[in-house]
Structure formats: C-alpha cells, structure tokens
C-alpha cells in the first residue's frame, strides 16, 4: 500500500513538472515567446514551475540550436529520479543501465501522453471555443504535427480526419513503448 501511494504521488509530481519541462523544450523548438514580462502569458505559469531545475542546467549546458537541452535533461532526470526512488522504496537494487533506458522510455511515454492530451484539447476547443487565446495556443502546438498528415489524408471538406490519424499514430507508439517496458 505504501509503495502504491508513493508511486501515485511521485507519478503526479513528475508528470506535472517533467511535462512542463518538455512543454518548455517544445515551445523553444517552435520559437515561441513565453512572454516573461506579461502576467497572463503562458510563461507566467510555466517558468516558475520549471526554473528551479532548468536554470541550473542551462548555466552549464548550452542549447543545441532551437533544442533546449537543459529542459529536456531536467525532464529526463526527474523521470529517472522517480524510477530510482520507487526502486529503492520497493527494495529493488536499481541497476544503472536498465534504469537509464527505462527512464528514456518513460519520458517518451510522457511525451506521447502529453501530445494525446494536446490533440484532444485542440479538437474540443475548436468546437466550443473557436477563436479564443487558449484555442490559438493549443492549435499552434498541434499544427506542426497535423500539417504532414493533412498532406497525405484526403480533404473531406468540413471533416478533418488528421487529428484522428495523429491520435491513432500516437496510440500505436504508446503500445510499442509499453511493450518495450
């Protein structure tokens, strides 16, 4: 029971903070301005949640072009820390190499889960809140993934099947990752 509670608490904490680090990395890739001076910008929520872990890494690890290595490394180390902590709590000796690989698979699974959530949010917001700022932001995040699919999937007029194709692809990738675990 104690292990399950620890797993839940660690999973929630790591999913939120590592997910925010991954979102920060993705936004940097898209050259998105987090608007640090604006009170209601995305940066007002994202930066305080991630600065404590990203800023120290950024001081020693430079970005590679648009790829924010510090944010990605922070997310990876959070996931790795969760895996090691759960191993120690359950009494399993954490062997280095398998845990490193498992952490990478877990991080990829977190990324895919976040993308699934973004696609669902994009579709729902396009129905109920078209034209809002949040709908604009979510579609800005999802559009780079949908554009290549739209080139292949036939246009059916008002019915856009590209989010469905993307969701199916993400789900297939999650099944593959879960089988690798």
LUMLO-341097 format. One record per residue (C-alpha): x negated, z, y negated; residue in one letter. Coordinates in steps of 0.001 Angstrom, whole numbers, padded with zeros to 6 digits, always signed. Each point is the difference from the previous one (the first is absolute). Layout:
BEGIN
XZYa...
//
This chain:
BEGIN
+000000+000000+000000x-002831+000872-002420x-001685-003323+000711x+003229-001880-000740x+000453+001820-003316x-003617-000660-000970x+000406-003639+001021x+003123-000346-002157x-001567+001619-003061x-003252-001938+000320x+001876-003254+000640x+002144+000432-003127x-002931+000989-002222x-002293-002748+001269x+002727-002652-000085x+000779+000765-003641x-003548+000332-001316x-001662-002658+002185x+002946-002317-000649x-000476+000538-003731x-003714-000781+000381x+000852-003208+001864x+002547-000926-002675x-002659+000605-002643x-002395-002267+001926x+002662-002714+000319x+000939+000207-003683x-003651-000379-000942x-000184-003070+002262x+002989-001456-001863x-001706+000844-003341x+002988+002173-000909x-000367+002173-003099x+000949+003559+000936x+000691+000759-003659x-001892+003276-000203x+001072+000599-003610x+003705-000489+000668x+002132+002942+001080x+002512-001879+002153x-002431-002428+001626x-000846-000084+003672x-003437+001360-000839x+001568+003203-001341x+001086+000789+003567x-002646-001716+002094x-003183+001063-001775x+000561+003794+000025x+000870-000213+003682x-003206-001852+000919x-002633+000704-002672x-001202+003204+001671x-001314-001971+002972x-000582-003497-001412x-002014+000868-003131x-002859+001765+001863x-000343-002990+002348x+000174-002452-002881x-002996+001692-001627x-002203-000815+003011x+001669-003067+001547x+000590-003105-002132x+002928-002330+000460x-000574-003326+001697x+001553-002401-002456x+003714+000758-000070x-000193+002148+003153x+000090+003708-000898x-002322+001410+002657x+000349+003575-001283x+003792+000031+000409x-000190-001572+003447x-002724+002409+001121x+002015+002956-001330x+003040-001107+002022x-002144-000491+003105x-001639+003415-000301x+003376+001682-000466x+001272-001595+003211x-003224+000867+001817x+000228+003591-001233x+003551+000251+001326x-001083-001275+003417x-002947+002399+000182x+002118+002948-001167x+002686-000708+002602x-002664-000389+002689x-001507+003365-000878x+003390+001721-000152x+000963-001343+003403x-003367+001007+001468x-001302-003503+000617x-003609-000669-000898x+000027-002846-002522x-002426-002659+001209x-001320-001976-002938x+000368-003674+000902x+003495+000076+001533x+001301+002073-002933x-001530-002410-002514x+001730-002935+001665x+003252+001912+000434x-000060+000901-003702x-000393-003669-000919x+002946-000938+002237x+002050+002837-001504x-000888-001187-003518x+001066-003553+000859x+003261+001380+001404x+000567+001949-003236x-000641-003196-001970x+002489-001962+002100x+002611+002753-000332x-000434-000036-003764x+000405-003774-000082x+003175+000237+002100x+001363+002523-002497x-000910-002260-002921x+001740-003000+001578x+003167+002023+000633x-000109+001384-003539x-000482-003504-001395x+002994-001378+001872x+002285+002918-000879x-001051+000047-003649x+000568-003744-000275x+003630+000645+000981x+000815+003125-001999x-002476+000192-002843x-001060-003546-000791x-001953-000223-003230x-001009+003665-000176x-003591+001126-000527x-000279+001526+003462x+001328-003176+001596x-002548-001996-001988x-002833+002289+001149x+001012-000058+003664x+000438-003773+000005x-003422-000320-001660x-001483+001897+002959x+001888-001951+002679x-000160-003515-001482x-003642-000709+001028x+001047+000618+003606x+003200-002044-000180x-001423-003075-001748x-001900-001411+003027x+003047+000603+002219x+002278-001822-002453x-002235-003068+000314x+000691-000124+003752x+003569+001325+000364x+002638-002552-001024x+001953+000696-003181x+003626+000825+000794x+001221+000121-003573x+001097+003491-001023x-001097+001492+003345x-003695+000918+000013x-001260+000660+003523x-003605+000675-001001x+000446+003821-000203x+001447-000040+003521x-002934-002056+001298x-002445+002347-001744x+001739+003065+001475x-000134-001507+003482x-003707-000749-000411x-000719+003523-001232x+001965+001503+002889x-001928-002114+002518x-003272+001196-001539x+001194+003610+000229x+000834-000462+003682x-003474-001408+000620x-001632+002914-001865x+002081+002589+001847x-001051-001528+003313x-003653+000198-001088x+000408+003739-000564x
//
